[in-house]
């Protein structure tokens, strides 16, 4: 069941991150309108975003369904298919709710109400954990559904989170002016186009970043099971740091978009650089902890000495790319905040597909560096992405400041 869950979750992770990137297109729009005090227009933007995210969700669901129809052609172990198919099908049914949740979350972030999404997300995750325990193990009178139970629990928690978001928006008096725009103003084609224009480049940028790690896992797989297990452990640790940094990055996007609404380009730049300094503080704390407790952290994931030693050997390349990761997260979100997202697509392609992946193959196989060589490519890819994003942000904000 663990192998089946890992396969399905890896496929859906790429779709979820791409969908999340699409939803990020709403944040600068709402943040700018909120900064101008146009609350009714912000409500209309939410309505357009729900519609746009539903359409994008249907496209991604169709793509995932095509994968589902071709599972037998992927040469998976025969014993996994009876476990994979029902679990995949239930998660497929839940995907559209993920997209609607993203629309509401980015709206709340854009109006600087980040606590409501946080509590809804925490509540949904706690419900999912409890549901997993009950449905996987057959507690409280339910049958023992195993992996299918985990999927049903995820579906229920995602539906409930959307219901709670809608309930908060509809019932709370503080959203009265937003609801005027949500219900009374016409659905704007111009706004719908703008959300798509902003959302798809961000989606592709985040998708390419994620797929670079996924494709690196394929190269790691050529080195054997110990290397692959070590890679999975390090990816789990790296994801934790990435999500912490991205929380700060989301705040940067909101503040930058707010100041852009006022045409205050001095504070646009100040917000981005202050955010970068805060992310660097987080990176130093994370890196110090990882280096000091590298053996203990590795032991949390495995009992294998070989895997532990391989994980420890990957700590150095991970530490080296923390600066680049923080840099690219900061200025990707700063560019989101000023709605300059199309160049991010090409920057991501160059950094991850032209630099990082070929470098991983060269370091890992031509120079015989093994898994450490593959991971040594990540600092080059992430730092080059961060440098190009910073250069773009610096040039755009300087020009805007001169023009105003």
N, C-alpha and C positions, 0 to 999 in steps of 0.2 A: 504493500500500500504506500510506503514511503517513496518508492521509485515512481509509482504512478502519480502521486501527488506532486512530486518534484517536477516531472515532465509537464503536467498541466499548468502548474503555477508559473513555470518559466515562460510558457506561451502567453498566458494572461498578463504576466507582469509587463511585457513589452506593450501589449494593447492598452493596459491601464495607464502606463506612463505616457504613452502617446495621447490618450484621451485626456489625461490631466494637463498635458501641454496645450492641447486645443482649448481647454477651459480657461487657461491662464490668459487668453486673449481678452477676457472680460475685465480683469483687474485694472489695467491702465485706463480702460474706458470709464468704468465706474469711479475709479480714483480721481480722474480728471474732472468728471461731472460733479462729484462730491466736493472737490476742492473749489469749484465754482459756485457751490450751493444749489445746483440744479437737481433737486432730489426726485422730482417727478420723472425727469429724463433718466435718472439712475434706475428707477423702477421699470421704465420701458426697456432699458438695456438688459435688465434681468429677464424680462419676458422674451426678448429676442435671443438671449443666451440660452434659455431653457429650450427654445425651439431649435437653435443652431446645434446645441449639444445633443439633442435628441436625434437630429439628422446625422450628425457625425457618429453618434453611438450606433445608429442603424447600419452605417457603412462599415464600421469596425466589427459589428456583430456579424455582418454578412461575410467579411473576410475570415473571421474566426470559424464561422459555420463551414466555409469551404475547407478549412484545415480539418474540421471534424469529419467531413465526408471522405477525407483522404488519409485518415489515421492508419488504415491497413497498409497503405503504400509507404509509410515511413519506416518500415522494417523494425518495428518495435517488437520486444519479446511477446509471444502469443499470450502468455499468462497475464500480461499487464492490461491488454485491451478490455477485458470485462470489467476491470476496475476503472480504467481511464474514461471510457465512454459515458457512463452515467454521471460521474463527477464533472466531466467536461460539459455535459449538457446542462446541468444545473447552474454552473458558473456562467455559461453562455446566457441563460435566462436572466441572470442577475446583472449583466453588464450594462444594460440601458439605465438601470437605477444608479450605477456608479457615475454615469455621465450627468444625470440630473442632479445628483448630490454635488458633483464638481461645480455645476453652474451656480447653485446656491452658495456653496462655500466661497467661491471667488467673489461673489457679490458681497457677502458679509466681510470678507477681507478688504475689499475695495472701499467700504464705508468705515473701515478701521474697527470693526467689531470682530476681533479674532477669538474672543473667549467662547462665543456661542458655538462656532464650528468645533472648537477644541472639546467642549463638553459633550457635544453630540457624537463626535468621533470616539471619545473615550467610552461613552455609554454603549455605542454600537459594538466596539471591540470587546467590552466586558460581556455583553449579551452573546456575542459570537463564541467567546471562550466557554461560557456556561452551556451554550447550545451544543458545542463540540463535545463536551464531556457527557452530556445527556444522550445525544443521538449517536455518537460513535460507539459508546459503551453500552447503550440500551438501558439507561436508568429511567426512573420515574414512570415506569410502565411502557416506555417506548421500545420498539424493537432495536436490536443491535445492527445499525446500518453501516458501521465502519466509515470508509471514505465518503460514501454517498451522504452519510449523516453530516459530515463536515461541510459538504457542499450545500445541503439544505439549510444548515445553520447560517452559513455565509449569505445565502439568498435572503433569509428572513431578516437578518441584521441590516442588510443593505436597503431593503424595502422600508424597514422601520425608521432608519436614519433619514430617508427622504420624507417620510410622513411627518417626522418631528420637525424637520426644517420648514416644511410647508406650513405646519401648525403654528410654529413660532412667528413666521412672517405674516400669516393671516390674522392671528389673534392679538399680537402685541400692538399696543397703541403707538409705540415709537416708530412703527413702520407705516403710519397712516399716509404720509405724503408720498412715500415710495409706492404704496398701493394705488394711489391715484394714477400714476404713470403706468403701473403694471396692468391695470384693468381698463382705464379710460382712453389712454393714448393709443393710436393705431400702431400696429406692428410695422416697424420701419425697415424697408428694404435696404436703405443705405446703412443702417446699423447692422443688419444681418450680414451684408457684404463686408463691413468693417471687421466684425467679429471673425468671419472666415479668413479675411486677409491677415489679421493678427494671429489667429489661432493655429492655422495649419503650419506656418513656418516654425512656431514654437514647438508644435507637436513633432515635426520632422527633426528639429534640433535635438530634442530630448530623446526621441526614438533612436537617432543615430548614436548618441552617447551611450545609451543602454545596450544597443546591439553591438557596439564595439567590445563591451565586456562579454557579451554572450558569444560572439565569434571568437574571442580569445579563449573562451572555455573549450571551444572545439579544438583549438591548437593544443591546449593543455591536455585534453583527452587523448591525444596521440602519445603522451608521455606515460600513460598508465593510470590506474585507479588511485594510487596514493597521491599523485600530483593533482588529479581531479578533485579528490576529497579535500585536499589542502586549499585548492582554489575556491571551493564552495565556502569553506570556513572563512577565508579572507574576504570574500565578497559579502558575506553576512556582516562582518565587522565593518567593512568599508561602507556598506549601505546605512548602518547606524549613524556613522559620522556624516555621511552625505545628507541624510534627512535632517539632522540637527542644523547643519549649515544652511540647508534649503529653507528651513523655518525662518532663519534670519534673512535669507535672500528674498523671501516673500514679503517681509516687512520693508525691505529696501524698495521693492517694486511699488508698494502702496505709497510710501512716503514720497518717492520720486514722482509718481503720477499726481499726487496731491499738489506738490509744488509746481509741476508742469501746468496744472490747471490755473495757477496764479501767474504763470510765465515768470516764475522766480527761479532763474537758471543757476544763480549762485547757490541756493539751497538744494537744488537738484543735484549738483555736483557734491555739495557737502554731505548730503544724505548717503550718496553712493560710497564716498570714501570713508565716512564714519562707519557705515555698515561693513566695509571691507576690514577695517581695523578690528571690529568686534568679532568677525568671522576668524580673523587671524588669532585672536585670543583663544577662541574655542578650539582652533586647530592646534595651538601650542598645548593646551590642556589635554586634548585627546592624544596627541603624539607622545607627550610625556608619560601619560598613563599606559599607553600601549607598549612603549619601550620598557618601562619599569616592570610591568606585569605580563610580558609577552608569553612566558612559559605557562603561567597560571591561566591566562585567557585561552590559550590553545588547548589546555587540558580540560576546559569546560565543554569543549565540542567533541573530544575524541579520547579514547583510551589507547590509541595506537601511537607508539613512540615515533615511528617513521613519519606519520602525519604531523605530529607535534613539532618535530625538528624541521620539517618542510615549511610549516606555517611560520615558525620563528624566522626562517631564512627569508621569508617574504615581507617581514616587518620593515626592512630598510627601504625597498622600493615604495611601500605604502607611505612611509614617513616622507619620502622625497616628493610625492605628488600632492601632499596636503596643501602646499602653497598654491600650486596650479589649480587644484580643485576649488579652493576658496576664491581665487581670482576669477575663475570662469563662472562660478555661481553668482558672485557679486555683480559682475558686469553684464551677464546674461539677464539678470533680473532688473538691473538699471536700464538696459536697453528696452526691456519689456515696459518699464515704467514710462519711457518717453515714446512708446509705440514704434520703435525702430527695430523691427524684428526680421525683415527679409534677409539682411546680411548674415544673421545668426545661422541660417540654414547652410550657407556656403562655408562659413567659418567652421561649423561642425563637420561638414564633409571633409574639408582639408585636414583638420586636426585629427579626426578619428579614423578616416578611411585612407587618407593619403600619407599621414605621418604615423599614427599610433599602431595600426594593424600591420603594415609592412615592417615597421621597426620591431614589433614583437616577433615576427617570423625571423627576421635577421638576427636579433639578439638571442632568440631561443634555439634556433636550429642551425643557421649558417655559422654563427659564432659559438654554438654549442653551449649556450647559457642555460638551457632547460627552462624550467618554470620561472626561475628568478629572472632570466633574460626576457621572457614574455612580459613579466610584471614591470621590468625596467622601462618598457615602452610607455607605460601609463603616464609617468612624469612628463615625458616629451609631448604626448598628445594633449593632456589636460593643461599644461603650462602654455603650450602654443595657442590653444583655444582661448585661455584666459588673456594672454597678451593681445591677441587680435581683437577680442571683445572690448578690452580696455581701450585700445587704440581707437576703435570705432566710437565708443562712448565719449572719449576725450574730444575727438574731432567734431562730433555732432553738437555737443553741449557748448563748445567754444564758439562754433558758428552761430548757434541759436542765441547765445549771450550777446554776441556782436550785433546781430540783427535787431535785438530788442533794446 
